[in-house]
Structure formats: structure tokens, C-alpha cells
Amino acid sequence: MSVTIKDVAREAGVSVATVSRVLNGSPNVSDASAKLVNETIERLGYSPNFLGRNLRKRATNVILVIIPNAEHSLYMKICVGMQNYAQKVGYDIITASSNATTAVETRHMNMLFNRTVDGVVLMGTSYDADTLNRLAENYDIALCCEGVTGANVLTVTVDDELAGYDAAKALLEKGHKRLAFIGAESTALSASRRENGFRRALAEQGIELPDEYVYKNTYDQENGAIAMERFMSLPEPPTAVFAVSDILAMCAIKKAVELGLETGKDISVIGFDNIAFCELTNPGLSTVEQPCYEMGELVCKKLISNFTADEKDNRYYTVKHRLIMRGSTGD
């Protein structure tokens, strides 16, 4: 019969936990105990299993990516960038969805705590800055496409505030004076920054954003339709709308069509992300593109570098967004 970790612990007169710590290279073991365990391992011919070997080396060459929602193509496009870079340097990427819930996210994070993976990329997280900072002291983690205020953690996003500003400016340059905003009552930093940028562009032109021109709820698609219906029921409805996601924008357009409006003429709409469906709608959806592949490649490269770095790179990187104008704004 093969020798087990329990056999090693019994022969060495220590606990199984002590043997595990020695295999894991933990500093919380005395030199004497480490020497005894290693001599026992050699004498008994114990061969750790695959996971045990990885723990001892503290390397699995696997990165876990936790996404809030598996249905969002934006996350998958970022994962492609990560995967292509990872393969070049001998790493694998695995993904898991948290369903935007803390309990599920924490359950997935156990793969990092147990050293089943070398690092984790969080594309949106329920953890606050203090929790992330504590985790970053002992583990390699990164944030991608969604930052957290106060988190001293490697982060890769677009400049959401500037992107919101550019979307509003594009509408203003087309002569629109009555602009509306579809946002999200969310802890997500991106949503508030996009709104801030939108408001700043209007303020620079001396244009007010009335409360009735703002609708914020969740990212669920029906809220795009609800927002548009409310806007169009006003005595003086807006002529242009900016939504913080393409899905919200598309559902707003669908409702506008149902109300007998011609998108791009009677009402202009800009979304955010440039998901695949933007070019398939009629008319095509104008949007702010996040460079998903570049974001995935960059966060993967920086995270892998952190695995062996003496000093971790915890900087906040912003990649350049791009405004794409299509038929929904009359282009």
C-alpha cells in the first residue's frame, strides 16, 4: 500500500497539519520539526499527490477568474485576452460565476486560500476595500473592468468617468440639449463614475440634468424599457439618452420603437461596452467600447509577474476606451 500523509505524521510524531505546512513551505514550522518531517518523508518514500506537490512549490500554473454573470459577453471577451497570454507563458485560466453573491464568491475564493490556484482575477466583487487589502497581503489577486475605491490591489479598467464624459459630449456636439441618463443603483464604481462624467460634460455647457431625466435601478434589462417609457411620458421628453450598459440601451431602443419612435432620428441612444449584439441591432447601437482583449492580456501579464516579484505591482491601470457611433445616434 502507498504511504499516506497520515503515515508520515504518525512516524514523525507530529500532526497531519504540521506535515502539510512543511509540504507547503510554511514558515510557521520550527526547523527541527521541518527536518524531522522531511527525513521521515524520505525514509518512508512518501510521494505527495499532485495537489501536495503544488502546495509545496506554491505554484499550480492556474489562474481563477471570477465573473459576476456568465451571460455577459463582455467578460468572456476579456477572458480570451487572458487565456491567449496565459497559454504563451505556461498558465491556464479557469472561470467561475459568482452570480453577484458574496457566499458564492467566497466559496470560489477557497480555491485561492487552499492554493489550488496561484491567483484570482475578480471582474466585479462584493468585497470592500479593507477585505481586498487584507487578502492582497497574503495572496495574489487583481481586479479587472471594475475597481474598488480604496483598494490597494492590481486593477485594470477603462477611465469610466472620461468615457461617460465622451458619450455626453458626442451627443451635445450633435446639437442635443435635453439629455437623459439610465444608470444603476449599484455599489459598482464604474456606474457612478460614468454618471459623474456624463454630468460634468453637461455642466460644462451649462445644461442641467433634471431629476426626471435620470433613471437608476439595477442592470436588469427591463429597466432600460422602464426608463425610456418614463422619459417619453414627460411633457418635454429628452432627445438623447446615455445608458451605462449596452443591454439597458438596447431595451430602451426596443421600447422606443414600440412607442412609435425612430431611433437615431426621434431619439438618439448611446450604450456602453460594445458587446457583440451592438452591430446586429437595427439600427446599430452607438456605444463606448471597452478594449476587452487588451484588458485581459494586461491584467494577466501583471498578475503573473506578481507571482515571483519581490515587490507587488498594485497600481491602477486604465486602458483607452473608444467611442463607436452607429445608427442609434443617426450615424
C-alpha positions as CSV (number, residue, x, y, z in Angstrom):
1,M,0.0,0.0,0.0
2,S,1.2,3.5,-0.7
3,V,2.4,5.7,2.1
4,T,-0.1,8.5,3.1
5,I,0.4,11.8,4.8
6,K,-1.1,10.3,8.0
7,D,1.6,7.6,8.0
8,V,4.3,10.4,7.8
9,A,2.7,12.3,10.6
10,R,2.4,9.2,12.8
11,E,6.0,8.1,12.2
12,A,7.3,11.6,12.8
13,G,5.2,12.1,15.9
14,V,3.6,15.3,14.6
15,S,0.2,16.3,13.4
16,V,-1.0,16.0,9.8
17,A,-1.3,19.8,9.8
18,T,2.4,20.1,10.6
19,V,3.3,17.8,7.7
20,S,1.0,19.8,5.4
21,R,2.7,23.0,6.5
22,V,6.1,21.5,5.7
23,L,5.0,20.5,2.3
24,N,3.5,24.0,1.8
25,G,6.8,25.6,2.7
26,S,5.1,27.4,5.6
27,P,7.4,29.5,7.9
28,N,5.2,28.5,10.9
29,V,7.2,25.3,11.5
30,S,10.3,25.0,13.6
31,D,13.5,24.0,11.8
32,A,13.7,20.9,14.0
33,S,10.1,19.8,13.0
34,A,10.7,20.5,9.4
35,K,13.9,18.5,9.4
36,L,12.2,15.6,11.1
37,V,9.2,15.6,8.7
38,N,11.5,15.8,5.6
39,E,13.7,12.9,6.9
40,T,10.5,10.8,7.6
41,I,9.2,11.5,4.1
42,E,12.5,10.4,2.6
43,R,12.7,7.3,4.8
44,L,9.2,6.1,4.1
45,G,9.4,7.0,0.4
46,Y,6.3,9.2,0.7
47,S,5.3,10.8,-2.6
48,P,2.8,13.7,-2.2
49,N,-0.1,13.8,-4.6
50,F,-0.4,16.4,-7.3
51,L,-2.0,19.0,-5.1
52,G,0.5,18.3,-2.4
53,R,3.4,18.9,-4.8
54,N,1.7,22.2,-6.0
55,L,1.3,23.3,-2.4
56,R,5.0,22.6,-1.6
57,K,6.1,24.5,-4.7
58,R,3.3,27.1,-4.1
59,A,2.6,27.0,-7.8
60,T,-0.2,25.4,-9.9
61,N,0.2,27.5,-13.1
62,V,-3.6,28.1,-12.9
63,I,-5.4,31.4,-12.5
64,L,-9.0,31.6,-11.5
65,V,-11.3,34.3,-13.0
66,I,-14.5,35.0,-11.0
67,I,-17.2,36.8,-13.1
68,P,-20.4,38.2,-11.7
69,N,-22.6,36.8,-14.5
70,A,-21.7,34.1,-17.1
71,E,-24.3,35.5,-19.6
72,H,-22.4,38.8,-20.2
73,S,-20.3,38.5,-23.3
74,L,-18.0,41.3,-22.1
75,Y,-16.5,39.1,-19.5
76,M,-15.9,36.3,-22.0
77,K,-14.1,38.6,-24.4
78,I,-11.8,39.7,-21.5
79,C,-11.1,36.0,-20.7
80,V,-10.0,35.4,-24.3
81,G,-7.3,38.0,-23.8
82,M,-6.2,36.5,-20.6
83,Q,-6.3,32.9,-22.0
84,N,-4.2,33.8,-25.0
85,Y,-1.5,35.5,-23.0
86,A,-1.5,32.8,-20.2
87,Q,-1.0,30.0,-22.7
88,K,2.1,31.7,-24.1
89,V,3.7,31.6,-20.6
90,G,2.5,28.2,-19.5
91,Y,-0.6,29.1,-17.5
92,D,-4.2,28.0,-17.7
93,I,-7.3,30.1,-17.0
94,I,-10.4,28.7,-15.4
95,T,-13.6,30.7,-14.9
96,A,-16.4,30.6,-12.3
97,S,-19.5,32.8,-11.9
98,S,-20.4,34.3,-8.5
99,N,-23.9,35.2,-9.5
100,A,-23.0,38.5,-7.9
101,T,-23.4,37.0,-4.4
102,T,-20.9,37.1,-1.6
103,A,-21.4,33.5,-0.5
104,V,-20.7,32.0,-3.9
105,E,-17.7,34.4,-4.5
106,T,-16.2,33.3,-1.2
107,R,-16.7,29.7,-2.0
108,H,-14.8,30.1,-5.2
109,M,-12.1,32.1,-3.4
110,N,-11.4,29.0,-1.3
111,M,-9.5,27.7,-4.4
112,L,-7.0,30.5,-3.7
113,F,-7.0,30.0,0.0
114,N,-6.3,26.3,-0.5
115,R,-3.6,27.1,-3.0
116,T,-5.5,25.2,-5.7
117,V,-4.8,28.2,-8.0
118,D,-2.0,30.7,-8.0
119,G,-4.1,33.8,-8.3
120,V,-7.5,35.3,-8.8
121,V,-8.9,37.9,-11.1
122,L,-12.2,39.5,-9.9
123,M,-14.3,41.1,-12.6
124,G,-16.5,42.8,-10.1
125,T,-16.6,41.8,-6.4
126,S,-18.7,42.1,-3.3
127,Y,-15.6,42.5,-1.1
128,D,-14.9,46.0,0.2
129,A,-11.5,47.7,0.1
130,D,-10.4,46.7,3.6
131,T,-11.1,43.0,2.8
132,L,-9.3,43.2,-0.5
133,N,-6.3,44.9,1.0
134,R,-6.1,42.2,3.7
135,L,-6.3,39.4,1.1
136,A,-3.7,41.1,-1.1
137,E,-1.2,40.9,1.8
138,N,-1.2,37.1,1.5
139,Y,-2.5,36.2,-1.9
140,D,-2.1,37.3,-5.5
141,I,-5.4,39.0,-6.6
142,A,-6.4,41.5,-9.3
143,L,-9.4,43.5,-10.2
144,C,-10.4,43.9,-13.9
145,C,-13.0,46.1,-15.5
146,E,-14.4,47.1,-12.1
147,G,-12.3,48.9,-9.5
148,V,-13.0,49.4,-5.8
149,T,-12.3,52.7,-4.1
150,G,-9.5,52.5,-1.6
151,A,-8.3,49.0,-2.7
152,N,-4.5,48.8,-2.9
153,V,-4.8,46.0,-5.4
154,L,-3.7,45.5,-9.0
155,T,-6.5,46.9,-11.1
156,V,-7.2,47.2,-14.9
157,T,-10.1,49.2,-16.2
158,V,-11.1,51.9,-18.6
159,D,-11.4,55.5,-17.4
160,D,-15.1,55.3,-16.7
161,E,-15.5,58.9,-15.8
162,L,-13.9,60.1,-19.0
163,A,-15.9,57.6,-21.0
164,G,-19.2,58.9,-19.6
165,Y,-18.0,62.4,-20.4
166,D,-17.1,61.5,-24.0
167,A,-20.5,59.9,-24.5
168,A,-22.3,63.0,-23.4
169,K,-20.0,65.3,-25.4
170,A,-20.8,63.3,-28.5
171,L,-24.5,63.8,-28.0
172,L,-24.0,67.5,-27.2
173,E,-22.0,68.0,-30.4
174,K,-24.9,66.7,-32.4
175,G,-27.0,69.6,-31.0
176,H,-28.9,67.7,-28.3
177,K,-29.9,69.9,-25.3
178,R,-32.2,67.5,-23.5
179,L,-30.1,64.5,-22.5
180,A,-31.3,61.7,-20.2
181,F,-29.3,59.1,-18.2
182,I,-30.0,55.4,-17.5
183,G,-27.8,54.2,-14.7
184,A,-27.7,51.7,-11.8
185,E,-28.2,52.0,-8.1
186,S,-25.2,49.9,-7.6
187,T,-22.1,49.7,-5.4
188,A,-20.1,49.3,-8.7
189,L,-17.6,52.1,-9.0
190,S,-18.0,52.2,-12.8
191,A,-21.7,53.1,-12.8
192,S,-21.1,56.2,-10.6
193,R,-18.1,57.3,-12.5
194,R,-19.9,57.1,-15.8
195,E,-22.6,59.2,-14.4
196,N,-20.1,61.7,-13.0
197,G,-18.5,62.1,-16.4
198,F,-21.9,62.5,-18.1
199,R,-22.9,65.2,-15.6
200,R,-19.6,67.0,-16.0
201,A,-20.0,67.3,-19.8
202,L,-23.4,68.8,-19.4
203,A,-22.3,71.2,-16.7
204,E,-19.5,72.5,-18.9
205,Q,-22.2,73.5,-21.4
206,G,-24.4,75.0,-18.8
207,I,-27.0,72.3,-19.4
208,E,-29.0,71.0,-16.4
209,L,-29.8,67.3,-15.8
210,P,-33.3,67.3,-14.3
211,D,-34.2,64.6,-11.8
212,E,-36.9,63.3,-14.2
213,Y,-34.2,62.8,-16.9
214,V,-32.4,60.3,-14.6
215,Y,-33.5,56.7,-14.0
216,K,-31.4,54.4,-11.9
217,N,-32.3,50.8,-10.8
218,T,-30.5,47.6,-11.5
219,Y,-28.6,46.3,-14.6
220,D,-31.6,44.0,-15.4
221,Q,-32.6,44.6,-19.0
222,E,-36.2,45.6,-18.3
223,N,-35.0,48.8,-16.6
224,G,-33.9,50.1,-20.0
225,A,-37.5,49.8,-21.2
226,I,-39.0,51.3,-18.0
227,A,-36.6,54.2,-18.2
228,M,-37.5,55.0,-21.8
229,E,-41.2,54.8,-21.2
230,R,-40.9,57.2,-18.3
231,F,-38.8,59.6,-20.3
232,M,-41.2,59.6,-23.2
233,S,-44.2,60.2,-20.9
234,L,-42.8,63.6,-19.8
235,P,-44.3,66.8,-21.1
236,E,-40.9,67.6,-22.6
237,P,-39.1,64.3,-23.2
238,P,-35.4,64.1,-23.9
239,T,-34.0,63.8,-27.4
240,A,-31.0,61.7,-26.4
241,V,-30.2,59.0,-23.8
242,F,-27.0,57.6,-22.5
243,A,-27.1,54.2,-20.7
244,V,-24.3,52.7,-18.6
245,S,-24.6,49.3,-20.4
246,D,-25.5,48.1,-23.9
247,I,-28.2,45.8,-22.6
248,L,-30.0,48.7,-20.9
249,A,-29.6,50.8,-24.1
250,M,-30.9,48.1,-26.4
251,C,-34.0,47.6,-24.2
252,A,-34.6,51.3,-24.2
253,I,-34.5,51.3,-28.0
254,K,-36.9,48.4,-28.2
255,K,-39.3,50.4,-26.0
256,A,-38.8,53.5,-28.2
257,V,-39.8,51.5,-31.3
258,E,-42.9,50.2,-29.5
259,L,-43.8,53.8,-28.8
260,G,-43.6,54.7,-32.5
261,L,-40.2,56.5,-32.3
262,E,-37.5,56.2,-34.9
263,T,-34.2,55.6,-33.2
264,G,-31.4,57.9,-34.5
265,K,-34.0,60.5,-35.6
266,D,-36.7,61.0,-32.9
267,I,-34.4,59.7,-30.1
268,S,-30.7,59.1,-30.0
269,V,-29.2,56.4,-27.7
270,I,-25.7,55.5,-26.7
271,G,-24.7,52.4,-24.7
272,F,-21.6,51.2,-23.0
273,D,-19.3,48.1,-23.6
274,N,-19.7,47.3,-27.3
275,I,-20.9,43.8,-26.9
276,A,-21.4,41.6,-30.0
277,F,-25.1,42.4,-30.4
278,C,-24.4,46.1,-30.9
279,E,-23.8,45.6,-34.6
280,L,-26.7,43.2,-35.0
281,T,-29.5,45.6,-33.9
282,N,-31.4,47.7,-36.4
283,P,-30.2,50.4,-36.2
284,G,-26.8,49.5,-34.8
285,L,-26.1,50.7,-31.3
286,S,-23.7,53.6,-30.7
287,T,-21.6,52.7,-27.7
288,V,-18.4,53.2,-25.7
289,E,-16.1,50.3,-26.4
290,Q,-14.0,48.7,-23.6
291,P,-10.9,47.1,-25.2
292,C,-11.6,43.7,-23.7
293,Y,-8.8,41.7,-25.2
294,E,-6.2,44.3,-24.2
295,M,-7.6,44.5,-20.7
296,G,-7.5,40.7,-20.3
297,E,-4.0,40.5,-21.6
298,L,-2.7,43.3,-19.4
299,V,-4.2,42.1,-16.1
300,C,-3.0,38.5,-16.8
301,K,0.5,39.7,-17.6
302,K,0.8,41.9,-14.5
303,L,-0.7,39.3,-12.2
304,I,1.7,36.5,-13.4
305,S,4.6,38.9,-12.9
306,N,3.4,39.5,-9.3
307,F,3.7,35.7,-8.6
308,T,7.5,36.0,-8.4
309,A,8.0,39.7,-7.8
310,D,9.8,40.9,-4.7
311,E,7.5,43.9,-4.7
312,K,4.0,43.5,-5.9
313,D,2.6,45.8,-8.6
314,N,-0.7,47.1,-7.1
315,R,-1.1,50.0,-9.5
316,Y,-4.4,51.1,-11.1
317,Y,-4.1,50.8,-14.9
318,T,-6.5,52.4,-17.3
319,V,-6.8,51.4,-20.9
320,K,-8.1,53.6,-23.6
321,H,-11.8,53.3,-24.5
322,R,-13.2,54.1,-27.9
323,L,-16.5,55.8,-28.9
324,I,-18.2,54.0,-31.7
325,M,-21.1,55.9,-33.4
326,R,-23.7,53.9,-35.3
327,G,-27.3,54.3,-36.4
328,S,-28.8,54.7,-33.0
329,T,-27.4,58.3,-33.0
330,G,-28.1,59.0,-36.6
331,D,-24.6,58.0,-37.8
